[in-house]
Amino acid sequence: MTITADKEAPQRDTPRKRSVPKKVKKKANRDSQLKSAVLFLIPASIGFIVFFAWPALRGLYLSFTDYNLLRPPTFIGFDNYVAISTDPVFWNSLKVTLQYVVINVGVQTVAALLLAVLMQRFTRSMVVRGVIMLPYLIANVIVALVWFWLCDYNLGIINAGLDFFGIDKVGFFGNENIAMGTIAMVNVWRHLGYTALLLFAGLQAIPKDVYEAAEVDGAGEWRVFRSVTLPLLRPVLAFVLVVTVVGSFQIFDTIAVTTGGGPVDATRAINYYIYQRAFERLDFGYASALAVILMIILAAIALLQNKLLRANESDLER
């Protein structure tokens, strides 16, 4: 006799997966991304603090001191800045620097824009771009030395060519009236390709249908360039001008290699004057004050350029 027991096996509740709220997921992803970003920023931050922030703050402090390597800094307040305001060498160096900036930026920007337009119209070859970039890949000191030898009054090939055609030789680096212009043209030659490629990239970003619409309206080449190309190229052009102007104010190596600030202070730019006060006269407090003034000038020029050129706006968005 079999006895069947109608017993039901106990049922276990299977645990359900709890759904994580979207806000929690987003917060976890954000925290993870933040940690990754911090890890990547640490090396750059260390470099920024060690090589820029700390030297800048140290230089700002030294600008209010009388300091050389022989004795510790002595706080003197604004005496260095007062002395700079009546320093004829400083004002001459500022004038010389402005002269260089006007020649370098003016010639380089116009020539680079023309070269970029020619590249866009006639060739987009990578070989041509590489050839144009070659001078920029050469160290500035080497470029300065090569041109210094080429322009030498007695042995330079340029003056030899002038003499061959019966033209009087020119002391390019020895004549106080043209020495700074010569240095500016040397740097124009070196940086022209780089600036042209930046503008060429900006031209590439302009939509072709804009030019097609201008052609349909019957606009000529000059009208298209003035009314279409330049306005749409303004953000890139503003960036190029800011970089070029700031870089021009920092001219040093070409002067150090060629003229050494001469003849008769005709090429003593403000950066070279800072170097002389710091490392030749060991007047680090005065040199730091000069550097602070230069930093303020560059910051003001960059802000003014961005505002006037409306660098953060584009006519394509209108």
C-alpha positions as CSV (number, residue, x, y, z in Angstrom):
1,M,0.0,0.0,0.0
2,T,1.6,3.3,-1.2
3,I,0.8,6.4,0.5
4,T,1.1,9.5,-1.6
5,A,1.7,12.7,0.1
6,D,0.6,15.8,-1.7
7,K,3.3,18.0,-0.6
8,E,4.3,21.0,-2.4
9,A,8.0,21.8,-2.6
10,P,8.8,25.2,-1.0
11,Q,9.2,27.9,-3.6
12,R,12.2,30.2,-3.3
13,D,11.8,33.7,-4.4
14,T,14.4,34.4,-7.1
15,P,16.2,37.7,-6.3
16,R,15.4,40.4,-8.8
17,K,18.1,42.6,-10.2
18,R,17.7,46.1,-8.9
19,S,17.7,48.7,-11.6
20,V,20.3,51.4,-11.0
21,P,18.8,54.9,-11.5
22,K,20.1,56.8,-14.5
23,K,21.3,59.7,-12.2
24,V,23.5,57.3,-10.3
25,K,25.0,55.9,-13.5
26,K,25.7,59.4,-14.9
27,K,27.3,60.4,-11.6
28,A,29.5,57.3,-11.6
29,N,30.5,57.9,-15.2
30,R,31.2,61.5,-14.4
31,D,33.4,60.6,-11.4
32,S,35.3,58.0,-13.5
33,Q,35.9,60.6,-16.3
34,L,37.0,63.1,-13.7
35,K,39.6,60.7,-12.2
36,S,40.9,60.0,-15.7
37,A,41.1,63.7,-16.6
38,V,42.9,64.4,-13.3
39,L,45.5,61.7,-14.0
40,F,46.2,63.1,-17.5
41,L,46.3,66.7,-16.2
42,I,48.8,66.0,-13.4
43,P,52.0,65.9,-15.6
44,A,50.9,69.0,-17.5
45,S,50.0,70.8,-14.3
46,I,53.4,70.0,-12.7
47,G,55.1,71.4,-15.8
48,F,52.9,74.5,-15.8
49,I,53.6,75.2,-12.1
50,V,57.3,74.5,-12.2
51,F,58.2,76.1,-15.5
52,F,55.6,78.9,-15.8
53,A,53.6,79.8,-12.7
54,W,56.4,79.7,-10.2
55,P,58.9,81.6,-12.4
56,A,56.2,84.2,-13.2
57,L,55.4,84.8,-9.5
58,R,59.1,84.8,-8.6
59,G,59.7,87.3,-11.4
60,L,56.8,89.5,-10.2
61,Y,58.3,89.5,-6.7
62,L,61.8,90.3,-7.9
63,S,60.5,93.2,-9.9
64,F,59.9,95.0,-6.5
65,T,63.4,94.3,-5.3
66,D,67.0,95.3,-5.8
67,Y,68.6,91.9,-6.6
68,N,71.8,90.5,-8.0
69,L,73.6,87.2,-7.5
70,L,76.0,88.7,-5.0
71,R,73.4,89.6,-2.3
72,P,69.8,88.5,-1.4
73,P,66.8,90.5,-2.7
74,T,66.1,93.8,-1.0
75,F,62.5,95.1,-1.3
76,I,62.4,98.6,-2.8
77,G,58.8,98.9,-3.8
78,F,58.0,100.5,-7.2
79,D,61.5,102.1,-7.6
80,N,62.3,99.8,-10.6
81,Y,59.1,100.9,-12.4
82,V,59.8,104.5,-11.7
83,A,63.3,104.2,-13.0
84,I,62.0,102.4,-16.2
85,S,59.6,105.3,-16.9
86,T,62.6,107.6,-17.2
87,D,64.9,105.2,-18.9
88,P,65.7,106.3,-22.4
89,V,67.1,102.9,-23.4
90,F,63.8,101.3,-22.5
91,W,61.8,103.7,-24.6
92,N,64.2,103.3,-27.5
93,S,64.0,99.5,-27.2
94,L,60.2,99.7,-27.2
95,K,60.3,101.9,-30.3
96,V,62.7,99.5,-32.0
97,T,60.5,96.5,-31.1
98,L,57.4,98.2,-32.4
99,Q,59.2,98.9,-35.7
100,Y,60.1,95.3,-36.0
101,V,56.5,94.2,-35.2
102,V,55.0,96.4,-37.8
103,I,57.4,95.3,-40.6
104,N,57.3,91.6,-39.6
105,V,53.6,91.3,-39.0
106,G,52.5,93.5,-42.0
107,V,54.8,91.8,-44.6
108,Q,54.3,88.3,-43.3
109,T,50.5,88.4,-43.1
110,V,50.0,89.9,-46.5
111,A,52.6,87.6,-48.2
112,A,51.2,84.5,-46.3
113,L,47.6,85.4,-47.3
114,L,48.6,85.8,-51.0
115,L,50.6,82.5,-50.8
116,A,47.6,80.7,-49.2
117,V,45.2,81.9,-51.9
118,L,47.6,80.8,-54.7
119,M,47.9,77.4,-53.1
120,Q,44.2,77.0,-52.9
121,R,43.6,78.1,-56.5
122,F,46.5,76.4,-58.3
123,T,47.9,73.5,-56.3
124,R,47.1,71.5,-53.1
125,S,50.1,69.2,-53.5
126,M,51.6,67.8,-50.3
127,V,55.1,68.3,-51.8
128,V,54.5,72.0,-52.3
129,R,53.3,72.3,-48.7
130,G,56.4,70.5,-47.5
131,V,58.7,72.8,-49.5
132,I,56.9,75.8,-48.1
133,M,57.4,74.6,-44.6
134,L,61.1,73.8,-44.9
135,P,62.4,77.2,-43.6
136,Y,60.2,76.9,-40.5
137,L,61.8,73.6,-39.6
138,I,65.2,75.1,-39.5
139,A,66.3,76.5,-36.1
140,N,66.1,80.3,-35.9
141,V,69.8,80.6,-34.9
142,I,70.9,78.7,-38.0
143,V,68.6,80.8,-40.2
144,A,70.1,84.0,-38.7
145,L,73.6,82.8,-39.2
146,V,73.0,81.8,-42.8
147,W,71.4,85.1,-43.7
148,F,74.2,87.0,-41.8
149,W,76.8,85.3,-44.0
150,L,74.7,85.8,-47.2
151,C,74.4,89.5,-46.4
152,D,78.0,90.1,-45.3
153,Y,79.4,93.3,-46.8
154,N,82.6,91.8,-48.1
155,L,82.0,88.1,-48.6
156,G,78.2,87.7,-48.8
157,I,76.8,86.4,-52.1
158,I,74.0,89.1,-52.1
159,N,76.5,92.0,-52.1
160,A,78.6,90.1,-54.6
161,G,75.6,90.0,-56.9
162,L,75.0,93.7,-56.4
163,D,78.6,94.5,-57.1
164,F,78.5,92.3,-60.3
165,F,75.6,94.4,-61.6
166,G,77.4,97.7,-60.7
167,I,75.2,98.5,-57.7
168,D,76.8,99.8,-54.5
169,K,77.1,97.2,-51.7
170,V,74.7,97.4,-48.8
171,G,75.6,96.9,-45.1
172,F,72.4,95.1,-44.3
173,F,73.2,94.4,-40.7
174,G,75.6,97.3,-40.2
175,N,73.4,100.2,-41.4
176,E,71.3,101.5,-38.5
177,N,68.6,102.6,-40.9
178,I,67.9,99.2,-42.4
179,A,69.3,96.7,-39.8
180,M,66.0,96.1,-38.0
181,G,64.2,95.9,-41.3
182,T,66.7,93.2,-42.5
183,I,66.2,91.2,-39.3
184,A,62.4,91.5,-39.8
185,M,62.7,90.2,-43.4
186,V,64.8,87.3,-42.3
187,N,62.1,86.2,-39.8
188,V,59.4,86.8,-42.4
189,W,61.3,84.3,-44.7
190,R,61.4,81.7,-41.9
191,H,57.8,82.0,-40.7
192,L,56.1,82.7,-44.0
193,G,55.3,79.0,-44.8
194,Y,53.9,78.2,-41.4
195,T,51.6,81.3,-41.5
196,A,50.5,80.5,-45.0
197,L,49.6,76.9,-44.1
198,L,47.5,78.2,-41.2
199,L,45.6,80.5,-43.5
200,F,45.4,77.8,-46.2
201,A,43.6,75.6,-43.6
202,G,41.2,78.4,-42.9
203,L,40.5,78.8,-46.6
204,Q,39.8,75.0,-46.9
205,A,37.1,75.4,-44.3
206,I,35.1,77.9,-46.3
207,P,32.2,76.1,-48.0
208,K,32.4,76.1,-51.9
209,D,28.7,76.9,-52.3
210,V,29.4,80.4,-50.9
211,Y,31.8,81.0,-53.8
212,E,29.3,79.5,-56.2
213,A,26.6,81.8,-55.0
214,A,28.9,84.8,-55.4
215,E,29.7,83.8,-59.0
216,V,26.0,83.5,-59.8
217,D,25.5,87.0,-58.5
218,G,28.3,88.2,-60.9
219,A,30.9,89.1,-58.3
220,G,34.4,89.5,-59.6
221,E,37.6,88.1,-58.1
222,W,38.5,91.1,-56.0
223,R,34.9,91.5,-54.8
224,V,34.7,87.8,-53.8
225,F,38.0,88.1,-51.9
226,R,36.9,91.2,-50.1
227,S,33.3,90.4,-49.4
228,V,33.5,86.6,-49.0
229,T,37.0,85.2,-48.3
230,L,38.2,87.8,-45.8
231,P,35.0,87.9,-43.6
232,L,34.9,84.1,-43.4
233,L,38.6,83.9,-42.8
234,R,38.4,86.3,-39.9
235,P,38.7,83.8,-37.0
236,V,41.8,82.2,-38.4
237,L,43.2,85.5,-39.4
238,A,42.7,86.8,-35.9
239,F,44.5,83.8,-34.4
240,V,47.4,84.3,-36.9
241,L,47.7,87.9,-36.0
242,V,47.7,87.4,-32.3
243,V,50.3,84.6,-32.5
244,T,52.5,86.6,-34.9
245,V,52.3,89.8,-32.9
246,V,53.1,88.1,-29.6
247,G,55.9,86.2,-31.2
248,S,57.3,89.3,-32.8
249,F,57.5,91.1,-29.4
250,Q,59.7,88.2,-28.2
251,I,62.4,88.6,-30.9
252,F,65.8,87.8,-29.4
253,D,67.8,85.0,-31.0
254,T,68.2,86.7,-34.5
255,I,69.4,89.9,-32.8
256,A,71.8,88.0,-30.5
257,V,73.4,86.1,-33.4
258,T,73.6,89.0,-35.9
259,T,73.8,92.5,-34.5
260,G,74.0,92.2,-30.8
261,G,71.7,95.2,-30.4
262,G,73.7,97.4,-32.7
263,P,74.5,99.5,-34.5
264,V,73.9,102.4,-32.2
265,D,71.1,100.6,-30.4
266,A,69.2,100.3,-33.7
267,T,68.2,96.7,-33.0
268,R,68.2,96.6,-29.2
269,A,64.7,95.1,-28.8
270,I,63.1,95.0,-25.4
271,N,63.8,91.3,-25.0
272,Y,67.4,91.8,-25.7
273,Y,67.5,94.7,-23.3
274,I,66.0,92.4,-20.6
275,Y,68.8,89.9,-21.3
276,Q,71.5,92.6,-21.0
277,R,70.2,94.0,-17.7
278,A,69.8,90.5,-16.2
279,F,72.9,88.6,-17.4
280,E,75.4,91.3,-18.4
281,R,74.7,93.8,-15.6
282,L,73.3,91.2,-13.1
283,D,70.4,93.6,-12.3
284,F,67.8,91.0,-12.0
285,G,65.3,93.2,-10.2
286,Y,65.3,95.8,-12.9
287,A,65.1,93.0,-15.6
288,S,62.2,91.4,-13.9
289,A,60.3,94.7,-13.9
290,L,61.0,95.0,-17.6
291,A,59.7,91.5,-18.1
292,V,56.5,92.3,-16.2
293,I,55.9,95.4,-18.3
294,L,56.4,93.3,-21.5
295,M,53.9,90.7,-20.2
296,I,51.3,93.4,-19.5
297,I,51.8,94.9,-23.0
298,L,51.4,91.5,-24.7
299,A,48.3,90.7,-22.7
300,A,46.7,94.0,-23.6
301,I,47.5,93.7,-27.2
302,A,46.1,90.1,-27.4
303,L,42.9,91.2,-25.7
304,L,42.5,94.2,-27.9
305,Q,43.1,92.2,-31.1
306,N,40.6,89.6,-30.1
307,K,38.0,92.2,-29.3
308,L,38.6,94.3,-32.5
309,L,38.8,91.3,-34.8
310,R,35.9,89.4,-33.1
311,A,38.0,86.3,-33.1
312,N,35.3,84.1,-31.4
313,E,32.7,84.9,-34.1
314,S,32.3,83.5,-37.6
315,D,30.1,84.9,-40.4
316,L,29.2,81.3,-41.3
317,E,27.0,81.2,-38.3
318,R,24.9,84.1,-39.3
